[in-house]
Amino acid sequence: MKNTDILSRINALLSKKVELEQMTLDNGTIVEADSFAVGEPIFAIDGQTKTPLEVGEYILADGTKLYVTEIGLIGELATPETEVIEEEMSSEIIEETPVIEELAEVPATLEEILSAVVDAIQPKLDELQAKIDELTGGQTEMKATLSSVSASKPLTHKPNETKLSGILKKESQMSVEERIFASLASFKN
């Protein structure tokens, strides 16, 4: 392909006029988009300025609901016919749900609810009680064993007495140096 052919094609594409679709909102604002489809950019026209539509729900003049989920992008279009069909489908689903049967299964009083909860946790409570009994049984065995064992040496109290050069002195009467030597002497014993 020659350069002149490429340039002529580019020129033809640039000179081609793009027609955008325009619609009017129920409040009279004109909106413009390449096509009114999900994911297409949409703008509000105010004279010569185009402003991307803010996030929200808009109603077109023909009754179609336009949902903008991101600024300037069409998120969903719902015509009045699709809304009626959706409502009919949801009402059919509600009618088919066995609500009365579900309500019959729900306990009516607080006592019934509590008894159902107690019945559900009773096996765990029994298991915990068995463990408690096992531990307390071991404890009584340990007490019996300890009471049968007697101490091999009787325990006697020996008060701390310090001796320094053969003379018995009370700690309060000793000098600092004597206390240090006394402490060292007690470690040797």
Secondary structure as the mmCIF struct_conf table of DSSP 4:
data_model
#
loop_
_struct_conf.conf_type_id
_struct_conf.id
_struct_conf.beg_label_comp_id
_struct_conf.beg_label_asym_id
_struct_conf.beg_label_seq_id
_struct_conf.end_label_comp_id
_struct_conf.end_label_asym_id
_struct_conf.end_label_seq_id
HELX_RH_AL_P HELX_RH_AL_P1 ASN A 3 SER A 15
BEND BEND1 LYS A 16 LYS A 16
HELX_LH_PP_P HELX_LH_PP_P1 LYS A 17 LEU A 20
STRN STRN1 GLU A 21 THR A 24
STRN STRN2 LEU A 25 LEU A 25
TURN_TY1_P TURN_TY1_P1 ASP A 26 ASN A 27
BEND BEND2 GLY A 28 GLY A 28
STRN STRN3 ILE A 30 ALA A 33
BEND BEND3 ASP A 34 ALA A 37
TURN_TY1_P TURN_TY1_P2 VAL A 38 GLY A 39
STRN STRN4 PRO A 41 PRO A 41
STRN STRN5 ILE A 42 ASP A 46
TURN_TY1_P TURN_TY1_P3 GLY A 47 GLN A 48
STRN STRN6 THR A 49 PRO A 52
HELX_LH_PP_P HELX_LH_PP_P2 LEU A 53 GLU A 54
BEND BEND4 VAL A 55 VAL A 55
STRN STRN7 GLY A 56 ILE A 59
STRN STRN8 LEU A 60 LEU A 60
TURN_TY1_P TURN_TY1_P4 ALA A 61 ASP A 62
BEND BEND5 GLY A 63 GLY A 63
STRN STRN9 LYS A 65 GLU A 70
TURN_TY1_P TURN_TY1_P5 ILE A 71 GLY A 72
STRN STRN10 LEU A 73 ALA A 78
HELX_RH_AL_P HELX_RH_AL_P2 PRO A 80 GLU A 96
BEND BEND6 THR A 97 THR A 97
HELX_RH_AL_P HELX_RH_AL_P3 VAL A 99 GLU A 105
BEND BEND7 VAL A 106 VAL A 106
BEND BEND8 THR A 109 THR A 109
HELX_RH_AL_P HELX_RH_AL_P4 LEU A 110 SER A 148
BEND BEND9 VAL A 149 VAL A 149
HELX_LH_PP_P HELX_LH_PP_P3 SER A 150 ALA A 151
BEND BEND10 SER A 152 LYS A 153
STRN STRN11 LYS A 163 LEU A 164
TURN_TY1_P TURN_TY1_P6 SER A 165 GLY A 166
STRN STRN12 ILE A 167 LEU A 168
HELX_RH_3T_P HELX_RH_3T_P1 GLU A 171 GLN A 173
BEND BEND11 MET A 174 MET A 174
HELX_RH_AL_P HELX_RH_AL_P5 VAL A 176 LYS A 188
#
